[in-house]
Structure formats: C-alpha cells, structure tokens
Amino acid sequence: MANHRSLVAGSVLAITLSISLCGQSPDELKKEDKHILGIIPNYKTVPNAKDSFVPLTVKQKFKLASDDSFDPFVIPIIGMYAGVSHLQNQNPSWGKGTKGYLKRYGASEHDSTDGNFMTEAIFPTLLHQDPRYFRMGEGNATVKRLAYSLTRTLITRTDSGKNNINLSELVGNFTSGAISNAYYPQEARGIWPTTRRGVQQTMYDSIFNVIKEYWPDIRKKFSKK
C-alpha cells in the first residue's frame, strides 16, 4: 500500500510538470498560451467552448498527438517523471543506477507517446470524436466550471459537435496501459496493473483539465500585479 501511495504521489507530481497530453494547431492559440507556465504544452485547449465549432480532420488529430509526443519539453519532463520513479525504486527488478534510470525513462517515453496517439489520434479517428478540451471560461460559476473540467474525460464532442461519452479517452488510456505490458517487468504486468494505469491516467487527465480551465484566469490575475 505504501508503494502504491508513493506511485500515485510521484505520478501526480509528474503530471503537473509533464505533458498535458494536449495538441491543437498552434495557430488556434495565442503564442503565450502554447505552454502553461512556459513549460507544459497546451496545444489542445480551445479558449472558448461557445466559439463556432469546426471539426478536426484526421490529419489534424494525428498532428495533435505528434505535437504532444515531440514537443521540445518532452525530453526533460519525461526525464523528471522517470527520476521520480527511479528515486522511489518503482519496478525494482529494473534495478538502480544509470541502467535502471534509462529503463524507467524508456518506459515513461513509451507511455507518453502511446497515450497521446491512442487518445488524441487513433481512437478519436475511429470513433469520430474530438480530442480537444473546450474551455468554459470566465462568467460561469466556479463550481460549474470545476465540475465541467473534471468530467471532460468522461464527456467529449463528436466530429458533428454533439456531446458523447468520451470513449477515446477511456478506451485509449486502457489500451495504452495494456500495451505497456509489452515492456514493463513481470511484477507490473497483468489485469490489475493495467487497470490501475488506465484509471490513474484518466484521473490525471481530469486534474489537468482543471489546470487548463483556470490557467488563463491565473495568468491574467498575476499579470495585473
């Protein structure tokens, strides 16, 4: 149980410093919005949910996944994620030292890339769903905005603009978790570890949606000081 809590704590730290797993055409966001805090990629956010809806093409969906996977900040951020895992000695059979760290880095890089392409490109294309986050924005009650942002991993828009169950997120995260069985050590394989990875990633994505929802408010407040 202690190791499980350590895993969760380390992963939450990493998700707040890591890729938001987002991606939208950079032209659709102001230059300063591309990275939250100048670090975390923020390509996927649509500034206002009320804006006229224009569906993404298949090519644009794959570009989202590519932007997330190959953003310049991916290397150091994944390095930090792997560092947390290494310090906590997660998956101990990988060992310690440089060799153990490189194995954890490789696994983290695979997790990130697999997750991006599954949730932002492959399943959104197959299911005709939109992988972007449509920000509710100011002028709405705080509780309403919080509930909205937390539930966008469960609800998304289809390519026709209608709301639907976010199977791209849910199935994509669990598929990514299953793929990781191919390169994780024996102690991290199986139904329970796969399920845990899928659930955790969905939770982290929900938390990050809250950050994306309120980041413009935070930046605006501090810019006035």
C-alpha positions as CSV (number, residue, x, y, z in Angstrom):
1,M,0.0,0.0,0.0
2,A,2.8,2.4,0.8
3,N,4.4,1.7,-2.5
4,H,1.0,2.3,-4.2
5,R,0.6,5.7,-2.4
6,S,4.2,6.6,-3.4
7,L,3.4,5.7,-7.1
8,V,0.3,7.9,-7.0
9,A,2.1,10.8,-5.4
10,G,5.0,10.6,-7.7
11,S,2.8,10.4,-10.8
12,V,0.7,13.4,-9.7
13,L,3.8,15.4,-9.3
14,A,4.9,14.3,-12.8
15,I,1.6,15.1,-14.4
16,T,1.6,18.6,-13.2
17,L,5.1,19.1,-14.6
18,S,4.6,16.9,-17.7
19,I,2.9,17.0,-20.9
20,S,-0.7,17.6,-20.6
21,L,-1.1,15.3,-23.5
22,C,-2.7,18.0,-25.5
23,G,-2.4,19.1,-29.0
24,Q,-4.2,21.5,-31.4
25,S,-2.9,23.6,-34.3
26,P,-0.6,26.2,-32.7
27,D,-2.3,28.8,-34.9
28,E,-5.5,28.3,-32.8
29,L,-3.9,29.6,-29.6
30,K,-2.1,32.8,-28.7
31,K,1.6,32.3,-28.6
32,E,1.8,32.7,-24.9
33,D,-0.9,30.0,-24.4
34,K,1.1,27.2,-26.1
35,H,2.8,26.3,-22.8
36,I,1.3,26.7,-19.3
37,L,4.0,28.3,-17.1
38,G,6.1,28.3,-20.2
39,I,6.7,24.6,-19.8
40,I,3.6,22.4,-20.1
41,P,2.3,22.0,-23.7
42,N,-1.2,23.5,-24.1
43,Y,-2.0,22.9,-27.8
44,K,-5.3,21.1,-27.3
45,T,-7.3,23.7,-25.4
46,V,-10.0,25.6,-27.3
47,P,-10.2,29.0,-25.5
48,N,-14.0,29.3,-25.5
49,A,-16.5,26.4,-25.7
50,K,-19.0,28.8,-27.2
51,D,-16.8,29.5,-30.3
52,S,-18.1,28.3,-33.6
53,F,-17.3,24.6,-33.8
54,V,-15.0,23.4,-36.6
55,P,-14.2,19.6,-36.5
56,L,-10.7,18.4,-36.9
57,T,-9.5,16.4,-39.9
58,V,-7.8,13.1,-39.4
59,K,-4.5,14.8,-40.3
60,Q,-5.1,17.4,-37.6
61,K,-5.8,14.7,-34.9
62,F,-2.6,13.0,-35.7
63,K,-0.8,16.3,-35.6
64,L,-2.1,16.8,-32.0
65,A,-0.6,13.5,-31.0
66,S,2.7,14.4,-32.7
67,D,2.9,17.8,-31.1
68,D,2.4,16.3,-27.7
69,S,4.9,13.5,-28.2
70,F,7.6,15.5,-29.8
71,D,7.3,18.9,-28.1
72,P,10.8,20.2,-27.1
73,F,9.9,20.0,-23.4
74,V,9.1,16.3,-23.6
75,I,12.6,15.1,-23.1
76,P,13.3,17.0,-19.7
77,I,9.8,16.5,-18.5
78,I,9.8,12.7,-19.1
79,G,13.3,12.8,-17.5
80,M,11.7,14.3,-14.4
81,Y,8.9,11.7,-14.4
82,A,11.5,8.9,-14.8
83,G,13.5,10.4,-12.0
84,V,10.6,10.3,-9.6
85,S,10.0,6.7,-10.5
86,H,13.7,5.9,-10.1
87,L,14.1,7.6,-6.7
88,Q,11.0,5.6,-5.5
89,N,12.5,2.4,-7.0
90,Q,9.3,1.6,-8.8
91,N,9.5,-1.7,-10.7
92,P,12.6,-2.8,-8.6
93,S,13.6,-5.6,-11.0
94,W,14.8,-2.8,-13.3
95,G,17.5,-2.1,-10.7
96,K,19.2,1.1,-9.7
97,G,21.9,3.2,-11.2
98,T,22.1,4.5,-14.8
99,K,20.8,1.4,-16.3
100,G,17.7,1.3,-14.1
101,Y,17.1,5.0,-14.8
102,L,17.3,4.5,-18.6
103,K,14.8,1.7,-18.4
104,R,12.4,3.9,-16.5
105,Y,12.9,6.7,-18.9
106,G,12.2,4.5,-21.9
107,A,9.1,3.2,-20.3
108,S,7.9,6.7,-19.5
109,E,8.6,7.8,-23.0
110,H,6.6,4.9,-24.4
111,D,3.7,5.5,-22.0
112,S,3.5,9.2,-23.1
113,T,3.7,8.5,-26.8
114,D,1.3,5.6,-26.7
115,G,-1.2,7.5,-24.6
116,N,-1.0,10.6,-26.9
117,F,-1.7,8.7,-30.1
118,M,-4.4,6.4,-28.6
119,T,-6.4,9.2,-27.0
120,E,-5.8,12.1,-29.5
121,A,-5.4,10.4,-32.9
122,I,-6.3,6.7,-33.3
123,F,-9.5,6.4,-31.2
124,P,-10.8,9.9,-32.0
125,T,-10.4,9.0,-35.7
126,L,-12.1,5.6,-35.4
127,L,-14.9,6.9,-33.1
128,H,-15.3,10.3,-34.9
129,Q,-14.7,12.2,-31.6
130,D,-12.9,15.4,-30.9
131,P,-9.9,15.1,-28.5
132,R,-9.7,18.8,-27.7
133,Y,-10.6,20.5,-24.4
134,F,-13.2,23.2,-24.9
135,R,-12.7,25.7,-22.1
136,M,-15.9,27.0,-20.4
137,G,-14.2,30.2,-19.3
138,E,-15.0,33.2,-17.1
139,G,-18.5,34.3,-16.4
140,N,-19.6,30.9,-15.1
141,A,-20.0,29.7,-11.6
142,T,-16.8,28.3,-10.1
143,V,-18.4,25.0,-9.1
144,K,-19.9,24.6,-12.5
145,R,-16.6,25.2,-14.2
146,L,-14.8,22.8,-11.8
147,A,-17.4,20.1,-12.4
148,Y,-17.3,20.7,-16.2
149,S,-13.5,20.4,-16.4
150,L,-13.3,17.3,-14.2
151,T,-15.9,15.5,-16.3
152,R,-14.4,16.2,-19.8
153,T,-12.6,12.9,-19.6
154,L,-16.0,11.3,-19.5
155,I,-17.8,13.5,-21.9
156,T,-16.5,14.9,-25.2
157,R,-17.7,16.3,-28.5
158,T,-18.2,14.2,-31.6
159,D,-17.0,15.4,-35.0
160,S,-20.5,16.7,-35.5
161,G,-20.3,18.9,-32.4
162,K,-22.6,16.8,-30.2
163,N,-21.8,15.6,-26.7
164,N,-21.0,11.9,-26.2
165,I,-19.3,9.5,-23.9
166,N,-15.5,10.1,-24.2
167,L,-14.6,6.6,-25.3
168,S,-11.5,7.9,-27.0
169,E,-10.1,8.9,-23.6
170,L,-11.3,5.9,-21.6
171,V,-10.6,3.2,-24.1
172,G,-7.4,4.9,-25.3
173,N,-5.9,5.1,-21.8
174,F,-6.7,1.5,-21.0
175,T,-5.3,0.4,-24.4
176,S,-2.1,2.3,-23.7
177,G,-2.0,0.6,-20.3
178,A,-2.3,-2.8,-21.9
179,I,0.4,-2.0,-24.4
180,S,2.8,-1.2,-21.6
181,N,2.7,-4.9,-20.6
182,A,5.0,-5.5,-23.5
183,Y,7.9,-3.5,-21.9
184,Y,7.1,-3.4,-18.2
185,P,8.7,-6.0,-15.9
186,Q,6.7,-9.0,-14.8
187,E,5.7,-7.5,-11.5
188,A,4.0,-4.6,-13.3
189,R,2.0,-6.8,-15.8
190,G,-1.5,-8.3,-15.7
191,I,-5.0,-7.2,-15.3
192,W,-4.7,-5.2,-12.1
193,P,-1.6,-3.2,-13.0
194,T,-3.1,-2.5,-16.5
195,T,-6.4,-1.3,-14.9
196,R,-4.6,0.8,-12.4
197,R,-2.6,2.6,-15.1
198,G,-5.7,3.3,-17.1
199,V,-7.6,4.6,-14.1
200,Q,-4.7,6.7,-12.9
201,Q,-4.1,8.3,-16.3
202,T,-7.8,9.2,-16.7
203,M,-7.7,10.8,-13.2
204,Y,-4.5,12.8,-14.1
205,D,-6.1,14.0,-17.3
206,S,-9.2,15.2,-15.3
207,I,-6.9,17.1,-13.0
208,F,-5.0,18.6,-15.8
209,N,-8.3,19.7,-17.4
210,V,-8.9,21.8,-14.3
211,I,-5.4,23.4,-14.8
212,K,-6.3,24.2,-18.4
213,E,-9.6,25.7,-17.4
214,Y,-8.2,28.1,-14.9
215,W,-4.8,28.8,-16.3
216,P,-5.9,32.0,-18.2
217,D,-7.5,33.3,-15.1
218,I,-4.4,32.7,-13.1
219,R,-2.1,34.3,-15.7
220,K,-4.5,37.3,-16.0
221,K,-4.5,37.8,-12.2
222,F,-0.7,37.7,-11.9
223,S,-0.2,39.9,-15.0
224,K,-2.0,42.7,-13.2
225,K,0.4,42.7,-10.3
